[in-house]
């Protein structure tokens, strides 16, 4: 990280190319979710490089506006800072729109509770075997819980979408994404794992294991963990750690 005037420049070397972004200098202390715009900017640049890499191999990304299969049933995983950021997004919506989005979230949460699945995601004190975890995911898929932010087969919060949505790109036929557990999905390889780096950073600064939750449980999770997600940290400690975690090879 390098500082100049009132901006901060962050650079990484990814796929043999320099990736650099410049953002306004952060305040002395920040919450975890307040660092997300910087990490998203880096992630977006890296995703572009990853797409260019597969295109050089003669492949083509199938994802496009109007293709919303991954938004209609998948348990889109969001990290705790992203869950809190989504709360801020909802709170900023105009009243009629906010009411509708909150209604959708409440509907999804209730359906998960009725199916006995919410506890598996909100209470991680219980460990699941790989077989049990797959069974939970299969049951989630069968509920058909569309993302509360999906509008006319498009993301209505596109600039603020989670890392997994940014990085989930495929070169296999789009129709296969309707059942990714059974179909051979060819994903675009990503050289960095932004969500993994976010979890590692949260674990380091919150001092406790961090897990993702399905996007439809984001408001529920953020409410239960409001106090810890409101904590602030020194920017000079938080930003460098997060960038190092982002650059760490998987």
C-alpha positions as CSV (number, residue, x, y, z in Angstrom):
1,X,0.0,0.0,0.0
2,X,1.3,3.5,-0.9
3,X,-0.2,6.8,0.2
4,X,-0.2,10.0,-1.9
5,X,-2.1,13.1,-1.0
6,X,-5.6,12.0,0.1
7,X,-5.5,8.6,-1.7
8,X,-4.2,5.2,-1.1
9,X,-2.8,3.1,-4.0
10,X,-2.8,-0.7,-3.6
11,X,-1.1,-3.0,-6.1
12,X,-0.9,-6.8,-6.6
13,X,0.8,-9.0,-9.2
14,X,-1.8,-11.4,-10.6
15,X,-1.5,-13.7,-13.6
16,X,1.8,-12.0,-14.5
17,X,0.2,-8.6,-14.6
18,X,0.1,-5.6,-12.2
19,X,-3.3,-4.9,-10.7
20,X,-3.6,-1.5,-9.0
21,X,-6.5,0.5,-7.6
22,X,-6.6,3.9,-6.0
23,X,-9.1,4.8,-3.4
24,X,-9.7,7.8,-1.0
25,X,-7.5,7.6,2.1
26,X,-9.5,5.8,4.8
27,X,-10.2,7.3,8.3
28,X,-7.9,6.3,11.1
29,X,-10.4,3.7,12.3
30,X,-12.9,1.6,10.3
31,X,-15.3,-1.3,10.5
32,X,-14.7,-4.4,8.4
33,X,-17.5,-3.6,6.0
34,X,-16.0,-0.2,5.3
35,X,-13.0,-1.9,3.6
36,X,-15.2,-3.8,1.2
37,X,-15.2,-1.1,-1.6
38,X,-11.4,-1.4,-1.8
39,X,-11.4,-5.2,-1.9
40,X,-14.2,-5.2,-4.4
41,X,-12.3,-2.9,-6.7
42,X,-9.3,-5.2,-6.6
43,X,-11.5,-8.3,-7.1
44,X,-13.2,-6.7,-10.2
45,X,-9.8,-6.1,-11.8
46,X,-8.7,-9.6,-11.1
47,X,-12.0,-11.1,-12.4
48,X,-11.4,-9.2,-15.7
49,X,-7.9,-10.8,-16.0
50,X,-9.3,-14.2,-15.3
51,X,-11.9,-13.9,-18.0
52,X,-9.3,-12.6,-20.5
53,X,-7.2,-15.7,-19.6
54,X,-10.0,-18.2,-20.5
55,X,-10.9,-16.2,-23.6
56,X,-7.3,-16.6,-24.8
57,X,-7.9,-20.3,-24.5
58,X,-10.8,-20.0,-26.9
59,X,-13.5,-20.3,-24.3
60,X,-16.4,-17.9,-23.7
61,X,-18.1,-16.9,-20.5
62,X,-21.8,-18.0,-20.6
63,X,-23.0,-15.6,-17.9
64,X,-24.9,-12.6,-19.1
65,X,-27.7,-10.3,-18.0
66,X,-31.0,-12.2,-17.9
67,X,-29.3,-15.5,-16.9
68,X,-30.2,-15.7,-13.3
69,X,-30.1,-19.5,-12.6
70,X,-27.5,-19.0,-9.8
71,X,-29.7,-16.3,-8.2
72,X,-32.8,-18.5,-8.0
73,X,-31.9,-21.4,-5.8
74,X,-28.2,-21.4,-4.7
75,X,-27.3,-20.7,-1.1
76,X,-25.1,-17.7,-2.2
77,X,-22.5,-17.5,0.6
78,X,-21.7,-14.1,2.1
79,X,-19.0,-13.3,4.7
80,X,-20.0,-11.4,7.9
81,X,-18.7,-8.0,6.7
82,X,-20.7,-8.5,3.5
83,X,-23.8,-9.4,5.5
84,X,-23.4,-6.1,7.4
85,X,-22.9,-4.2,4.2
86,X,-26.1,-5.6,2.8
87,X,-27.9,-4.3,5.9
88,X,-26.6,-0.9,5.0
89,X,-27.8,-1.3,1.4
90,X,-31.3,-2.2,2.5
91,X,-31.4,0.6,5.0
92,X,-30.6,3.1,2.2
93,X,-33.5,2.0,0.0
94,X,-36.5,4.2,-0.4
95,X,-39.3,3.1,2.0
96,X,-41.6,1.2,-0.4
97,X,-38.7,-0.6,-2.0
98,X,-37.1,-1.3,1.4
99,X,-40.4,-2.8,2.7
100,X,-40.6,-5.1,-0.2
101,X,-37.0,-6.3,0.1
102,X,-37.4,-6.9,3.8
103,X,-40.6,-8.8,3.1
104,X,-38.6,-11.1,0.7
105,X,-35.9,-11.6,3.3
106,X,-38.4,-12.5,6.0
107,X,-40.1,-15.0,3.6
108,X,-36.9,-16.7,2.8
109,X,-35.8,-16.9,6.5
110,X,-39.2,-18.4,7.5
111,X,-39.1,-21.0,4.7
112,X,-35.6,-22.0,5.9
113,X,-36.8,-22.2,9.5
114,X,-39.8,-24.3,8.4
115,X,-37.5,-26.7,6.6
116,X,-35.3,-27.0,9.6
117,X,-32.3,-25.6,7.7
118,X,-31.6,-22.1,9.2
119,X,-29.9,-23.6,12.3
120,X,-27.3,-25.3,10.2
121,X,-26.1,-22.0,8.8
122,X,-26.6,-19.8,11.9
123,X,-25.2,-22.2,14.5
124,X,-21.8,-23.4,13.4
125,X,-21.1,-25.1,16.7
126,X,-22.4,-28.3,15.2
127,X,-20.0,-29.8,12.7
128,X,-21.3,-31.6,9.6
129,X,-19.7,-34.4,7.7
130,X,-19.1,-33.8,4.0
131,X,-22.1,-36.1,3.3
132,X,-24.4,-34.2,5.7
133,X,-23.2,-30.8,4.3
134,X,-24.1,-31.9,0.8
135,X,-27.5,-33.1,2.0
136,X,-28.2,-29.7,3.6
137,X,-27.2,-28.0,0.4
138,X,-29.5,-30.3,-1.7
139,X,-32.4,-29.5,0.6
140,X,-31.7,-25.8,0.3
141,X,-31.7,-26.0,-3.5
142,X,-35.1,-27.8,-3.5
143,X,-36.7,-24.8,-1.7
144,X,-36.0,-22.5,-4.7
145,X,-35.2,-19.4,-2.6
146,X,-34.6,-16.6,-5.1
147,X,-32.3,-13.8,-4.0
148,X,-34.3,-11.0,-2.4
149,X,-32.4,-8.5,-4.7
150,X,-33.3,-10.2,-7.9
151,X,-35.4,-8.0,-10.2
152,X,-36.5,-9.0,-13.8
153,X,-33.7,-11.7,-13.9
154,X,-31.0,-9.1,-13.0
155,X,-29.2,-8.1,-9.8
156,X,-30.7,-4.8,-8.4
157,X,-27.6,-4.2,-6.2
158,X,-24.9,-5.1,-8.8
159,X,-22.2,-2.7,-7.6
160,X,-22.6,-4.1,-4.0
161,X,-23.0,-7.8,-4.9
162,X,-21.1,-10.3,-2.8
163,X,-17.6,-11.7,-3.8
164,X,-19.0,-15.1,-4.8
165,X,-21.4,-13.4,-7.3
166,X,-18.5,-11.5,-8.8
167,X,-16.3,-14.6,-9.1
168,X,-19.0,-17.2,-10.1
169,X,-18.5,-17.2,-13.9
170,X,-18.8,-20.3,-16.1
171,X,-17.9,-21.3,-19.6
172,X,-20.3,-24.3,-19.6
173,X,-23.8,-23.9,-20.9
174,X,-25.9,-21.6,-18.8
175,X,-28.7,-24.2,-18.4
176,X,-26.4,-26.5,-16.4
177,X,-26.3,-24.0,-13.6
178,X,-29.9,-24.9,-12.7
179,X,-28.6,-28.0,-11.0
180,X,-24.8,-27.4,-10.3
181,X,-24.7,-30.3,-7.9
182,X,-25.5,-32.8,-10.6
183,X,-24.2,-31.1,-13.8
184,X,-20.6,-30.6,-14.9
185,X,-20.1,-26.9,-14.3
186,X,-16.9,-25.4,-15.8
187,X,-16.1,-22.3,-13.7
188,X,-13.6,-19.7,-14.6
189,X,-10.6,-20.2,-12.4
190,X,-9.9,-17.3,-10.0
191,X,-6.3,-16.5,-8.9
192,X,-7.5,-14.9,-5.7
193,X,-10.2,-15.8,-3.2
194,X,-11.7,-12.6,-1.9
195,X,-14.2,-14.3,0.4
196,X,-11.5,-16.5,1.9
197,X,-9.3,-13.5,2.6
198,X,-12.3,-11.7,4.2
199,X,-13.0,-14.6,6.5
200,X,-9.3,-14.8,7.5
201,X,-9.2,-11.1,8.2
202,X,-12.4,-11.2,10.3
203,X,-11.0,-14.2,12.3
204,X,-7.8,-12.3,13.0
205,X,-9.5,-9.1,14.2
206,X,-12.6,-10.5,15.8
207,X,-10.7,-13.3,17.4
208,X,-13.2,-16.0,16.6
209,X,-13.8,-18.4,13.7
210,X,-15.7,-16.8,10.8
211,X,-18.2,-18.5,8.5
212,X,-20.3,-17.6,5.5
213,X,-24.1,-17.7,5.6
214,X,-26.5,-17.8,2.7
215,X,-27.4,-14.3,1.4
216,X,-31.0,-14.8,2.4
217,X,-29.9,-15.0,6.1
218,X,-27.6,-11.9,5.9
219,X,-30.0,-9.6,7.7
220,X,-30.7,-12.2,10.3
221,X,-27.0,-12.9,10.9
222,X,-26.1,-9.2,11.0
223,X,-28.7,-8.5,13.6
224,X,-27.4,-11.3,15.8
225,X,-23.8,-10.1,15.5
226,X,-24.4,-6.4,15.4
227,X,-22.1,-5.5,18.3
228,X,-19.0,-7.3,16.9
229,X,-19.6,-6.0,13.3
230,X,-19.8,-2.5,14.6
231,X,-16.3,-2.7,16.1
232,X,-13.6,-0.5,14.5
233,X,-10.0,-1.1,13.9
234,X,-6.9,0.9,13.0
235,X,-6.8,1.2,9.2
236,X,-3.0,0.9,9.3
237,X,-3.5,-2.6,10.9
238,X,-6.6,-3.8,9.0
239,X,-5.8,-2.8,5.4
240,X,-2.3,-4.4,5.1
241,X,-3.5,-7.6,6.8
242,X,-6.4,-7.9,4.4
243,X,-4.3,-7.2,1.3
244,X,-1.7,-9.8,2.4
245,X,-4.5,-12.4,3.0
246,X,-5.9,-11.5,-0.5
247,X,-2.5,-12.1,-2.1
248,X,-1.9,-15.4,-0.3
249,X,-2.1,-18.2,-2.8
250,X,-4.7,-20.9,-2.2
